[in-house]
Every structure is written in C-alpha cells, then in structure tokens.
Amino acid sequence: MKTVYRSIVLLLLIGAPALFSGCTRVQPWERESLADPIMIFDANPIEKGIEEHHLDYREGSAGGTGAQSGGCGCG
C-alpha cells in the first residue's frame, strides 16, 4: 500500500507541472503586441551597452545577453 501511495505522489509531482505549465501558441496577429517597445527592459540601449562593456571588462567574460522584443512569443 505504501508503494502505491508513493507512486501516486510521484506521478502527481511530475505530472502537475506539465499540466499547468501554461504553454500556448501565439497567433501572428498577437505577435505585434509582444513586439511592442514597452516589452523592452532597457529603454536606453546606449547606456545598456556601456554597462555591458564595463561588466565584460570587469568580469573578464562576454556574451550571454539576448535580444528582446522579438515578437516570437517565447517566454
């Protein structure tokens, strides 16, 4: 009986996140709102570039920054 209970709990722990993950398809006409400038985290790209250059120099590493406002619906 104990193994059945553990199996059920394990199934719920693995299955629940898959069921409630919230994946959806983004329709082409909805992508316009996802590509809106308000979706960009940093309003001033020059200031962001200077900050990234400073961090690259200080940390000794580069990269890891992505593009925002692509409109693909990835999230």
N, CA, C and O atoms as a CHARMM CRD file, in Angstrom:
* protein
*
  300
    1    1 MET  N      0.82300  -1.19800   0.00000 PROA 1      0.00000
    2    1 MET  CA     0.00000   0.00000   0.00000 PROA 1      0.00000
    3    1 MET  C      0.86400   1.25800   0.00000 PROA 1      0.00000
    4    1 MET  O      0.52700   2.26600  -0.62100 PROA 1      0.00000
    5    2 LYS  N      1.98200   1.17300   0.71000 PROA 2      0.00000
    6    2 LYS  CA     2.85800   2.32300   0.79700 PROA 2      0.00000
    7    2 LYS  C      3.50300   2.65000  -0.55600 PROA 2      0.00000
    8    2 LYS  O      3.68900   3.82100  -0.88600 PROA 2      0.00000
    9    3 THR  N      3.84100   1.62700  -1.33000 PROA 3      0.00000
   10    3 THR  CA     4.45000   1.87100  -2.63600 PROA 3      0.00000
   11    3 THR  C      3.44700   2.45900  -3.62300 PROA 3      0.00000
   12    3 THR  O      3.82200   3.25200  -4.48600 PROA 3      0.00000
   13    4 VAL  N      2.18100   2.08000  -3.50500 PROA 4      0.00000
   14    4 VAL  CA     1.14200   2.64800  -4.36300 PROA 4      0.00000
   15    4 VAL  C      0.97600   4.13200  -4.05500 PROA 4      0.00000
   16    4 VAL  O      0.84700   4.95400  -4.96300 PROA 4      0.00000
   17    5 TYR  N      0.98000   4.46600  -2.77000 PROA 5      0.00000
   18    5 TYR  CA     0.85400   5.86200  -2.35500 PROA 5      0.00000
   19    5 TYR  C      2.03600   6.67800  -2.87000 PROA 5      0.00000
   20    5 TYR  O      1.86100   7.78600  -3.37500 PROA 5      0.00000
   21    6 ARG  N      3.24600   6.12000  -2.74000 PROA 6      0.00000
   22    6 ARG  CA     4.43500   6.82300  -3.23100 PROA 6      0.00000
   23    6 ARG  C      4.38900   6.99200  -4.74500 PROA 6      0.00000
   24    6 ARG  O      4.79400   8.03200  -5.26400 PROA 6      0.00000
   25    7 SER  N      3.90800   5.99500  -5.44800 PROA 7      0.00000
   26    7 SER  CA     3.80000   6.08300  -6.90200 PROA 7      0.00000
   27    7 SER  C      2.82600   7.17500  -7.32400 PROA 7      0.00000
   28    7 SER  O      3.08400   7.91200  -8.27500 PROA 7      0.00000
   29    8 ILE  N      1.71600   7.27500  -6.62000 PROA 8      0.00000
   30    8 ILE  CA     0.72400   8.30000  -6.92700 PROA 8      0.00000
   31    8 ILE  C      1.29500   9.69100  -6.65600 PROA 8      0.00000
   32    8 ILE  O      1.11500  10.60600  -7.46000 PROA 8      0.00000
   33    9 VAL  N      1.97200   9.84900  -5.53900 PROA 9      0.00000
   34    9 VAL  CA     2.56300  11.14100  -5.19300 PROA 9      0.00000
   35    9 VAL  C      3.64200  11.51100  -6.21100 PROA 9      0.00000
   36    9 VAL  O      3.72600  12.66400  -6.63400 PROA 9      0.00000
   37   10 LEU  N      4.45500  10.55200  -6.59900 PROA 10     0.00000
   38   10 LEU  CA     5.49100  10.80700  -7.59400 PROA 10     0.00000
   39   10 LEU  C      4.88300  11.20600  -8.93400 PROA 10     0.00000
   40   10 LEU  O      5.36400  12.12600  -9.59500 PROA 10     0.00000
   41   11 LEU  N      3.83700  10.51500  -9.32300 PROA 11     0.00000
   42   11 LEU  CA     3.14900  10.84900 -10.57200 PROA 11     0.00000
   43   11 LEU  C      2.56500  12.25600 -10.52600 PROA 11     0.00000
   44   11 LEU  O      2.63500  12.98900 -11.51200 PROA 11     0.00000
   45   12 LEU  N      1.99600  12.63300  -9.39900 PROA 12     0.00000
   46   12 LEU  CA     1.44200  13.99100  -9.25700 PROA 12     0.00000
   47   12 LEU  C      2.53900  15.05200  -9.27600 PROA 12     0.00000
   48   12 LEU  O      2.36700  16.11700  -9.86800 PROA 12     0.00000
   49   13 LEU  N      3.66200  14.75900  -8.62800 PROA 13     0.00000
   50   13 LEU  CA     4.75300  15.73200  -8.60400 PROA 13     0.00000
   51   13 LEU  C      5.36800  15.93700  -9.97900 PROA 13     0.00000
   52   13 LEU  O      5.81900  17.03800 -10.29800 PROA 13     0.00000
   53   14 ILE  N      5.39200  14.90900 -10.78400 PROA 14     0.00000
   54   14 ILE  CA     5.94500  15.02600 -12.13300 PROA 14     0.00000
   55   14 ILE  C      4.89100  15.52400 -13.11800 PROA 14     0.00000
   56   14 ILE  O      5.20000  16.31800 -14.00600 PROA 14     0.00000
   57   15 GLY  N      3.66600  15.06900 -12.97100 PROA 15     0.00000
   58   15 GLY  CA     2.62100  15.39600 -13.92800 PROA 15     0.00000
   59   15 GLY  C      2.00000  16.76500 -13.76200 PROA 15     0.00000
   60   15 GLY  O      1.60800  17.38800 -14.74900 PROA 15     0.00000
   61   16 ALA  N      1.90200  17.24700 -12.53800 PROA 16     0.00000
   62   16 ALA  CA     1.24300  18.53600 -12.29700 PROA 16     0.00000
   63   16 ALA  C      1.94600  19.69600 -12.99100 PROA 16     0.00000
   64   16 ALA  O      1.27000  20.50200 -13.63100 PROA 16     0.00000
   65   17 PRO  N      3.27500  19.82200 -12.89700 PROA 17     0.00000
   66   17 PRO  CA     3.91800  20.93200 -13.61600 PROA 17     0.00000
   67   17 PRO  C      3.73400  20.85000 -15.13200 PROA 17     0.00000
   68   17 PRO  O      3.63200  21.87800 -15.80200 PROA 17     0.00000
   69   18 ALA  N      3.69300  19.65300 -15.66400 PROA 18     0.00000
   70   18 ALA  CA     3.48100  19.51300 -17.10700 PROA 18     0.00000
   71   18 ALA  C      2.07300  19.93800 -17.50400 PROA 18     0.00000
   72   18 ALA  O      1.87800  20.51700 -18.57300 PROA 18     0.00000
   73   19 LEU  N      1.10700  19.66000 -16.66400 PROA 19     0.00000
   74   19 LEU  CA    -0.27100  20.03500 -16.97700 PROA 19     0.00000
   75   19 LEU  C     -0.53100  21.52700 -16.81900 PROA 19     0.00000
   76   19 LEU  O     -1.32500  22.10400 -17.56200 PROA 19     0.00000
   77   20 PHE  N      0.13100  22.14600 -15.86300 PROA 20     0.00000
   78   20 PHE  CA    -0.14000  23.54600 -15.55500 PROA 20     0.00000
   79   20 PHE  C      0.98300  24.48500 -16.00300 PROA 20     0.00000
   80   20 PHE  O      1.14700  25.56500 -15.43600 PROA 20     0.00000
   81   21 SER  N      1.74700  24.08600 -17.00600 PROA 21     0.00000
   82   21 SER  CA     2.87200  24.91000 -17.43400 PROA 21     0.00000
   83   21 SER  C      2.44400  26.15800 -18.19700 PROA 21     0.00000
   84   21 SER  O      3.20300  27.12500 -18.24300 PROA 21     0.00000
   85   22 GLY  N      1.27200  26.17200 -18.78900 PROA 22     0.00000
   86   22 GLY  CA     0.75900  27.36900 -19.43800 PROA 22     0.00000
   87   22 GLY  C      1.28700  27.60300 -20.83200 PROA 22     0.00000
   88   22 GLY  O      1.30000  28.74600 -21.28900 PROA 22     0.00000
   89   23 CYS  N      1.71700  26.58600 -21.51700 PROA 23     0.00000
   90   23 CYS  CA     2.19200  26.75500 -22.89100 PROA 23     0.00000
   91   23 CYS  C      1.00600  27.04000 -23.80900 PROA 23     0.00000
   92   23 CYS  O     -0.06900  26.45800 -23.66600 PROA 23     0.00000
   93   24 THR  N      1.22500  27.92600 -24.72800 PROA 24     0.00000
   94   24 THR  CA     0.17800  28.28000 -25.67200 PROA 24     0.00000
   95   24 THR  C      0.81100  28.70800 -26.99100 PROA 24     0.00000
   96   24 THR  O      1.97900  29.09700 -27.02600 PROA 24     0.00000
   97   25 ARG  N      0.06200  28.63800 -28.04400 PROA 25     0.00000
   98   25 ARG  CA     0.53400  29.12500 -29.33400 PROA 25     0.00000
   99   25 ARG  C      0.20200  30.60200 -29.45600 PROA 25     0.00000
  100   25 ARG  O     -0.86700  31.05600 -29.04700 PROA 25     0.00000
  101   26 VAL  N      1.13600  31.33300 -30.02600 PROA 26     0.00000
  102   26 VAL  CA     0.92700  32.75400 -30.25200 PROA 26     0.00000
  103   26 VAL  C      0.54200  32.92400 -31.71800 PROA 26     0.00000
  104   26 VAL  O      1.27600  32.52000 -32.62000 PROA 26     0.00000
  105   27 GLN  N     -0.59000  33.51100 -31.93100 PROA 27     0.00000
  106   27 GLN  CA    -1.08400  33.73000 -33.28200 PROA 27     0.00000
  107   27 GLN  C     -0.33700  34.90900 -33.91000 PROA 27     0.00000
  108   27 GLN  O      0.14600  35.78100 -33.18900 PROA 27     0.00000
  109   28 PRO  N     -0.23500  34.94800 -35.24900 PROA 28     0.00000
  110   28 PRO  CA     0.50900  36.02900 -35.91000 PROA 28     0.00000
  111   28 PRO  C      0.01000  37.42600 -35.55200 PROA 28     0.00000
  112   28 PRO  O      0.81300  38.35100 -35.42800 PROA 28     0.00000
  113   29 TRP  N     -1.28600  37.59200 -35.38700 PROA 29     0.00000
  114   29 TRP  CA    -1.80900  38.92800 -35.07000 PROA 29     0.00000
  115   29 TRP  C     -1.56200  39.29800 -33.60700 PROA 29     0.00000
  116   29 TRP  O     -1.71900  40.46400 -33.24500 PROA 29     0.00000
  117   30 GLU  N     -1.18600  38.35400 -32.76700 PROA 30     0.00000
  118   30 GLU  CA    -0.87400  38.64500 -31.36800 PROA 30     0.00000
  119   30 GLU  C      0.59400  39.01300 -31.18800 PROA 30     0.00000
  120   30 GLU  O      0.96900  39.57400 -30.15800 PROA 30     0.00000
  121   31 ARG  N      1.41600  38.70800 -32.16300 PROA 31     0.00000
  122   31 ARG  CA     2.85200  38.97200 -32.04900 PROA 31     0.00000
  123   31 ARG  C      3.16700  40.45700 -32.07700 PROA 31     0.00000
  124   31 ARG  O      4.20800  40.88400 -31.57800 PROA 31     0.00000
  125   32 GLU  N      2.28500  41.23200 -32.65000 PROA 32     0.00000
  126   32 GLU  CA     2.50800  42.67300 -32.69700 PROA 32     0.00000
  127   32 GLU  C      2.57100  43.25400 -31.29100 PROA 32     0.00000
  128   32 GLU  O      3.41700  44.10200 -31.00800 PROA 32     0.00000
  129   33 SER  N      1.69000  42.81000 -30.41800 PROA 33     0.00000
  130   33 SER  CA     1.69700  43.33800 -29.05500 PROA 33     0.00000
  131   33 SER  C      2.89800  42.83100 -28.26700 PROA 33     0.00000
  132   33 SER  O      3.34500  43.50000 -27.33500 PROA 33     0.00000
  133   34 LEU  N      3.42700  41.66200 -28.62100 PROA 34     0.00000
  134   34 LEU  CA     4.61600  41.15800 -27.94100 PROA 34     0.00000
  135   34 LEU  C      5.87000  41.88100 -28.39800 PROA 34     0.00000
  136   34 LEU  O      6.85900  41.90900 -27.66500 PROA 34     0.00000
  137   35 ALA  N      5.85800  42.46800 -29.58900 PROA 35     0.00000
  138   35 ALA  CA     6.99800  43.21100 -30.10600 PROA 35     0.00000
  139   35 ALA  C      6.89600  44.70000 -29.79000 PROA 35     0.00000
  140   35 ALA  O      7.66000  45.49800 -30.33200 PROA 35     0.00000
  141   36 ASP  N      5.98200  45.07400 -28.94000 PROA 36     0.00000
  142   36 ASP  CA     5.79100  46.46400 -28.55800 PROA 36     0.00000
  143   36 ASP  C      7.03300  46.97000 -27.82000 PROA 36     0.00000
  144   36 ASP  O      7.63000  46.21700 -27.04900 PROA 36     0.00000
  145   37 PRO  N      7.43200  48.21600 -28.03500 PROA 37     0.00000
  146   37 PRO  CA     8.61000  48.75500 -27.34500 PROA 37     0.00000
  147   37 PRO  C      8.50900  48.71300 -25.82300 PROA 37     0.00000
  148   37 PRO  O      9.53400  48.71700 -25.14300 PROA 37     0.00000
  149   38 ILE  N      7.31300  48.67400 -25.28300 PROA 38     0.00000
  150   38 ILE  CA     7.18200  48.61600 -23.83100 PROA 38     0.00000
  151   38 ILE  C      7.67700  47.28700 -23.27000 PROA 38     0.00000
  152   38 ILE  O      7.92300  47.17700 -22.06900 PROA 38     0.00000
  153   39 MET  N      7.82600  46.26900 -24.13300 PROA 39     0.00000
  154   39 MET  CA     8.31600  44.96900 -23.69500 PROA 39     0.00000
  155   39 MET  C      9.83400  44.93900 -23.54000 PROA 39     0.00000
  156   39 MET  O     10.37800  43.95900 -23.03000 PROA 39     0.00000
  157   40 ILE  N     10.52900  45.99600 -23.97300 PROA 40     0.00000
  158   40 ILE  CA    11.98200  46.06700 -23.85100 PROA 40     0.00000
  159   40 ILE  C     12.32500  46.48700 -22.42700 PROA 40     0.00000
  160   40 ILE  O     11.78400  47.46500 -21.91200 PROA 40     0.00000
  161   41 PHE  N     13.22600  45.74100 -21.79700 PROA 41     0.00000
  162   41 PHE  CA    13.57700  46.01300 -20.40300 PROA 41     0.00000
  163   41 PHE  C     14.36700  47.29700 -20.25200 PROA 41     0.00000
  164   41 PHE  O     14.14600  48.05000 -19.30400 PROA 41     0.00000
  165   42 ASP  N     15.28700  47.56200 -21.17000 PROA 42     0.00000
  166   42 ASP  CA    16.15500  48.72900 -21.06600 PROA 42     0.00000
  167   42 ASP  C     15.77400  49.73500 -22.14300 PROA 42     0.00000
  168   42 ASP  O     15.92100  49.46800 -23.33600 PROA 42     0.00000
  169   43 ALA  N     15.28800  50.88700 -21.71300 PROA 43     0.00000
  170   43 ALA  CA    14.82100  51.89600 -22.65700 PROA 43     0.00000
  171   43 ALA  C     15.97300  52.58500 -23.37900 PROA 43     0.00000
  172   43 ALA  O     15.80000  53.04700 -24.50700 PROA 43     0.00000
  173   44 ASN  N     17.14100  52.66200 -22.75500 PROA 44     0.00000
  174   44 ASN  CA    18.26900  53.35000 -23.34900 PROA 44     0.00000
  175   44 ASN  C     19.33100  52.32700 -23.75800 PROA 44     0.00000
  176   44 ASN  O     20.09700  51.87400 -22.90700 PROA 44     0.00000
  177   45 PRO  N     19.39500  51.94700 -25.05400 PROA 45     0.00000
  178   45 PRO  CA    20.35300  50.91300 -25.46700 PROA 45     0.00000
  179   45 PRO  C     21.81000  51.35400 -25.36900 PROA 45     0.00000
  180   45 PRO  O     22.68500  50.51200 -25.17000 PROA 45     0.00000
  181   46 ILE  N     22.09400  52.64100 -25.50200 PROA 46     0.00000
  182   46 ILE  CA    23.47500  53.11200 -25.40000 PROA 46     0.00000
  183   46 ILE  C     23.98100  52.94100 -23.97500 PROA 46     0.00000
  184   46 ILE  O     25.10000  52.47700 -23.75400 PROA 46     0.00000
  185   47 GLU  N     23.15100  53.31800 -23.01400 PROA 47     0.00000
  186   47 GLU  CA    23.52700  53.15600 -21.61200 PROA 47     0.00000
  187   47 GLU  C     23.72300  51.67900 -21.27000 PROA 47     0.00000
  188   47 GLU  O     24.64500  51.32200 -20.53600 PROA 47     0.00000
  189   48 LYS  N     22.85700  50.83000 -21.80200 PROA 48     0.00000
  190   48 LYS  CA    22.97300  49.39400 -21.56500 PROA 48     0.00000
  191   48 LYS  C     24.26200  48.85200 -22.16700 PROA 48     0.00000
  192   48 LYS  O     24.91900  48.00500 -21.56200 PROA 48     0.00000
  193   49 GLY  N     24.63300  49.33500 -23.36500 PROA 49     0.00000
  194   49 GLY  CA    25.87900  48.90800 -23.99800 PROA 49     0.00000
  195   49 GLY  C     27.10300  49.29600 -23.19300 PROA 49     0.00000
  196   49 GLY  O     28.04900  48.51600 -23.07700 PROA 49     0.00000
  197   50 ILE  N     27.09100  50.50000 -22.63400 PROA 50     0.00000
  198   50 ILE  CA    28.20000  50.95000 -21.80000 PROA 50     0.00000
  199   50 ILE  C     28.28700  50.08400 -20.54700 PROA 50     0.00000
  200   50 ILE  O     29.37700  49.69000 -20.13300 PROA 50     0.00000
  201   51 GLU  N     27.14400  49.79100 -19.94900 PROA 51     0.00000
  202   51 GLU  CA    27.12000  48.95100 -18.75100 PROA 51     0.00000
  203   51 GLU  C     27.63500  47.53700 -19.05000 PROA 51     0.00000
  204   51 GLU  O     28.39100  46.96900 -18.26200 PROA 51     0.00000
  205   52 GLU  N     27.22300  46.97600 -20.18700 PROA 52     0.00000
  206   52 GLU  CA    27.68800  45.63800 -20.56900 PROA 52     0.00000
  207   52 GLU  C     29.19200  45.63900 -20.84100 PROA 52     0.00000
  208   52 GLU  O     29.89500  44.69700 -20.47500 PROA 52     0.00000
  209   53 HSD  N     29.68100  46.70300 -21.48300 PROA 53     0.00000
  210   53 HSD  CA    31.12100  46.80800 -21.73700 PROA 53     0.00000
  211   53 HSD  C     31.88800  46.85700 -20.41900 PROA 53     0.00000
  212   53 HSD  O     32.93300  46.21900 -20.28200 PROA 53     0.00000
  213   54 HSD  N     31.38100  47.60100 -19.46300 PROA 54     0.00000
  214   54 HSD  CA    32.01000  47.69600 -18.14800 PROA 54     0.00000
  215   54 HSD  C     32.02400  46.32700 -17.46200 PROA 54     0.00000
  216   54 HSD  O     33.04300  45.92400 -16.90000 PROA 54     0.00000
  217   55 LEU  N     30.90300  45.61800 -17.50900 PROA 55     0.00000
  218   55 LEU  CA    30.84200  44.29500 -16.88700 PROA 55     0.00000
  219   55 LEU  C     31.74400  43.29400 -17.60100 PROA 55     0.00000
  220   55 LEU  O     32.38200  42.46700 -16.95000 PROA 55     0.00000
  221   56 ASP  N     31.80500  43.35600 -18.93600 PROA 56     0.00000
  222   56 ASP  CA    32.69000  42.46700 -19.67800 PROA 56     0.00000
  223   56 ASP  C     34.14800  42.69700 -19.27600 PROA 56     0.00000
  224   56 ASP  O     34.91000  41.74500 -19.10500 PROA 56     0.00000
  225   57 TYR  N     34.52100  43.94500 -19.13000 PROA 57     0.00000
  226   57 TYR  CA    35.88700  44.27900 -18.75300 PROA 57     0.00000
  227   57 TYR  C     36.18600  43.83000 -17.32800 PROA 57     0.00000
  228   57 TYR  O     37.24100  43.25600 -17.05900 PROA 57     0.00000
  229   58 ARG  N     35.25100  44.09400 -16.41600 PROA 58     0.00000
  230   58 ARG  CA    35.45600  43.77100 -15.00400 PROA 58     0.00000
  231   58 ARG  C     35.44000  42.27100 -14.76100 PROA 58     0.00000
  232   58 ARG  O     36.27500  41.75000 -14.02200 PROA 58     0.00000
  233   59 GLU  N     34.48600  41.57100 -15.38500 PROA 59     0.00000
  234   59 GLU  CA    34.32700  40.13900 -15.14700 PROA 59     0.00000
  235   59 GLU  C     35.27300  39.29100 -15.99300 PROA 59     0.00000
  236   59 GLU  O     35.54500  38.14100 -15.64600 PROA 59     0.00000
  237   60 GLY  N     35.77000  39.83400 -17.08400 PROA 60     0.00000
  238   60 GLY  CA    36.63700  39.06600 -17.96900 PROA 60     0.00000
  239   60 GLY  C     35.86500  38.07500 -18.82200 PROA 60     0.00000
  240   60 GLY  O     36.40500  37.05700 -19.25300 PROA 60     0.00000
  241   61 SER  N     34.60700  38.38100 -19.05900 PROA 61     0.00000
  242   61 SER  CA    33.77300  37.49200 -19.88400 PROA 61     0.00000
  243   61 SER  C     32.86800  38.35500 -20.75900 PROA 61     0.00000
  244   61 SER  O     32.62100  39.52500 -20.46900 PROA 61     0.00000
  245   62 ALA  N     32.38400  37.74600 -21.83200 PROA 62     0.00000
  246   62 ALA  CA    31.49200  38.45900 -22.73500 PROA 62     0.00000
  247   62 ALA  C     30.39800  37.52800 -23.19100 PROA 62     0.00000
  248   62 ALA  O     30.56400  36.30900 -23.19200 PROA 62     0.00000
  249   63 GLY  N     29.27100  38.11100 -23.58000 PROA 63     0.00000
  250   63 GLY  CA    28.16100  37.32500 -24.10100 PROA 63     0.00000
  251   63 GLY  C     27.10100  37.06200 -23.04700 PROA 63     0.00000
  252   63 GLY  O     27.16100  37.57700 -21.93100 PROA 63     0.00000
  253   64 GLY  N     26.14900  36.26100 -23.42600 PROA 64     0.00000
  254   64 GLY  CA    25.06400  35.92600 -22.51200 PROA 64     0.00000
  255   64 GLY  C     23.93400  36.91700 -22.52200 PROA 64     0.00000
  256   64 GLY  O     22.98900  36.78500 -21.74500 PROA 64     0.00000
  257   65 THR  N     24.00800  37.89700 -23.37600 PROA 65     0.00000
  258   65 THR  CA    22.91100  38.84600 -23.45700 PROA 65     0.00000
  259   65 THR  C     22.07300  38.49900 -24.68000 PROA 65     0.00000
  260   65 THR  O     22.61200  38.14300 -25.72800 PROA 65     0.00000
  261   66 GLY  N     20.77400  38.60100 -24.54700 PROA 66     0.00000
  262   66 GLY  CA    19.89600  38.23600 -25.64600 PROA 66     0.00000
  263   66 GLY  C     19.13900  39.43500 -26.18400 PROA 66     0.00000
  264   66 GLY  O     19.19300  40.53200 -25.62700 PROA 66     0.00000
  265   67 ALA  N     18.45300  39.20700 -27.24600 PROA 67     0.00000
  266   67 ALA  CA    17.63300  40.24700 -27.84600 PROA 67     0.00000
  267   67 ALA  C     16.23400  40.20100 -27.24300 PROA 67     0.00000
  268   67 ALA  O     15.70800  39.12600 -26.95600 PROA 67     0.00000
  269   68 GLN  N     15.65600  41.33800 -27.06100 PROA 68     0.00000
  270   68 GLN  CA    14.30800  41.42800 -26.53100 PROA 68     0.00000
  271   68 GLN  C     13.38700  41.94200 -27.60700 PROA 68     0.00000
  272   68 GLN  O     13.83300  42.47400 -28.62400 PROA 68     0.00000
  273   69 SER  N     12.12800  41.78600 -27.38400 PROA 69     0.00000
  274   69 SER  CA    11.10800  42.29700 -28.27800 PROA 69     0.00000
  275   69 SER  C     11.17100  41.65400 -29.64800 PROA 69     0.00000
  276   69 SER  O     11.02400  42.32900 -30.66600 PROA 69     0.00000
  277   70 GLY  N     11.39200  40.33800 -29.67300 PROA 70     0.00000
  278   70 GLY  CA    11.45900  39.63600 -30.94100 PROA 70     0.00000
  279   70 GLY  C     10.08700  39.35800 -31.53000 PROA 70     0.00000
  280   70 GLY  O      9.95400  39.22700 -32.74700 PROA 70     0.00000
  281   71 GLY  N      9.06700  39.26700 -30.68900 PROA 71     0.00000
  282   71 GLY  CA     7.72700  39.03000 -31.16400 PROA 71     0.00000
  283   71 GLY  C      7.43600  37.57200 -31.47700 PROA 71     0.00000
  284   71 GLY  O      6.41900  37.26100 -32.09600 PROA 71     0.00000
  285   72 CYS  N      8.32400  36.67100 -31.05300 PROA 72     0.00000
  286   72 CYS  CA     8.12100  35.26700 -31.36500 PROA 72     0.00000
  287   72 CYS  C      7.19600  34.60900 -30.34700 PROA 72     0.00000
  288   72 CYS  O      6.67000  33.52800 -30.61100 PROA 72     0.00000
  289   73 GLY  N      6.98800  35.22400 -29.20900 PROA 73     0.00000
  290   73 GLY  CA     6.12200  34.64400 -28.18700 PROA 73     0.00000
  291   73 GLY  C      6.84500  33.71500 -27.24100 PROA 73     0.00000
  292   73 GLY  O      6.21400  33.02500 -26.44000 PROA 73     0.00000
  293   74 CYS  N      8.16500  33.69000 -27.32300 PROA 74     0.00000
  294   74 CYS  CA     8.93700  32.84200 -26.41000 PROA 74     0.00000
  295   74 CYS  C      8.91300  33.48000 -25.03100 PROA 74     0.00000
  296   74 CYS  O      8.93400  34.70500 -24.90800 PROA 74     0.00000
  297   75 GLY  N      8.87000  32.68000 -24.02700 PROA 75     0.00000
  298   75 GLY  CA     8.84700  33.34300 -22.74700 PROA 75     0.00000
  299   75 GLY  C      9.11200  32.52700 -21.65500 PROA 75     0.00000
  300   75 GLY  O      9.11500  32.99900 -20.51800 PROA 75     0.00000
